[in-house]
Amino acid sequence: MLKLDFSKAFDSVSWPFLFHTLRHRSFPPKFISWISLLLHSSSSSILLNGTVGPKFQHKRGLRQGDPISPSLFLLAADVLSLMIQALSTSIPHGISPKLLHPFILFQYADDTLVFLMVKGQAVRSLLLVLDIFAKTSGLTLNWTKTKLIPFNLTQTDTLFLQSLINCSVSTLPVTYLGLPLTAKRPDRACFQLLIDRISKKLVCWQNSFLSRAGRLVIASSVLSSMPTFFMSSFLLPAWVIKQVDKLRRNFLWSKSCEGKQGIHLVSWERLCLPKSCGGMGMINLKLHNISLMLKWWWRLYSLPKSQWSLAARILFAKRDVHLPPLVWNQSGSFFWKDLRSLRYLFQLSVRSNVNCGKNTLFWYDNWSGSNLQLFGYEPEPFQNHLLTLKNALLSWHVYFPAPVTALQAKLHLVLSSLNLHGNQLDECSWRWRSDGSYSAASIYKTLILAGKTNFPYTFIWKVKAPPSVRLFLYFLALGKILTQEQLLRRNIQVQQRCFLCQQQILETINHLFCECNYTRAVWNLVGLSGMHLQNIDSVFLTIGSKYRDNQHSTVTLLVVTLWGVWLERNNRVFRNTSRQAQTIQEWIVHEATFFLKFA
């Protein structure tokens, strides 16, 4: 295998070559003129010691960061694929179990793999094609980074290829498309690449300049999505998930770049719940990983003629290539073993749409609404575990005695009324979506919601207020804001004193927001004292009631009052500053008006 490395790929594309390729691909002349104008209008200047030099026009290359640049590069790089395919007697389609063609190419943008045989003339032809492509397109190879990875070759053959190609020899694993390409289970070093990538990303952000709401957005949208590509191809080990969760968790709660400080107000397990269940919607990496990996099972059944399905059938079904994937050989690569560990979940997630009954397993596939084990039946050791539904219906009374339970009676009714029709093969549908198609989001939602109860205060995420205020309401609803009571629970010794009313009393959530004399004065001035806000639960019940009645101005006024009391408390604790209740009331009215208008 030859892993090609193009030298400064995006910066080296020849414009005449690109325009010729576009014309050959039948792009309209007007579109080509637009691309020409876009490229010829690009310029750069050099910044030297703080002084910007004169601009100079570009003569080749594509703009980095331009949305159309990747597509243009793919069109240019695809020419190499066509040239290499032309070396073979016929067009290759993926990896054949026996290498029938001199070359097989895998190419995505500038990541290119070429599988070649130990034939001197074929290798020389390949090098000639690469040289012609480099001179015409401008995409030259960096031979110091190009690697030859031998498979089952003698040292003599390896040295022969190395002398022809003049590049370094390497071994698996190598990185391709950001993933480790390996013949065995990835080791710790392979997954460490992912962890290092996330850690490097964290250095770009100074946590001290981000609010907690801002860190939540980054942790949930950026840090949680970075492992997605890995999780689509591997079942991540527990230690990897634990390490990535640690990075996300520390980034969320910490105020330092090192991620070593900060009090964790809510458990990580709760944060990973959906907002409807009292969480903040952080991705549960383990469940997300499982949901993404199930797509490989789905493709085996829904796309039996795809390259993946055909290759898997050859590799894992061995001689019994006619058997359904669920009963294929238990041995195989680490990837297949990981997939087999998810087969029971896949069985629960699909239902067979019966047509001819030939490719539906009677005992294991979900063709009746449930697996037969749920009806109280198990296949006996002497029975055919691979019995198809079509063959079973010919003599189903042999397999099932008279029904004993109500469920078994129901099964008898299903069997007696089931009719097969046509020669069309049976199809599978995804249970967790109404249209029957697979989606990782649907199975993830099913797994994460299993056994969970609804959160009564989901309206807090929809009130007209900035994200920081909504996040404060969430912690307040859970009783997790850091009052003196919460600090004592964390073994942090504090002086028992209310900084608002100056009473020598333990500061609790109910006292701070409902019982404190200062807070009561604020409620009175704002005009909300008649709502009987006796404790924090009654406050949230009132907010929910007003929200459902579309009284958004009252809801916002209640929310801003809570927020204002909390800010005043913190100012007195940490900044030793204070304001009168009348001043707080004026601030609350101003902020509520602003939130209603712009939030």
Helices and strands as residue ranges (DSSP letters): E 2-4, H 9-12, H 15-24, H 29-40, E 43-44, E 47-48, E 51-52, E 56-57, H 69-85, E 103-108, E 111-116, H 120-137, E 147-148, H 155-165, E 168-169, E 174-176, E 179-181, H 188-203, G 207-209, H 212-218, I 219-223, H 228-231, H 238-253, H 268-271, G 275-277, H 285-302, H 307-316, G 325-327, H 334-340, H 343-349, E 350-353, G 372-375, H 389-394, H 396-399, H 406-417, E 427-430, H 440-449, G 458-461, H 467-477, H 484-489, H 509-510, I 511-515, H 517-526, G 529-531, H 536-548, H 552-570, I 571-575, H 581-598
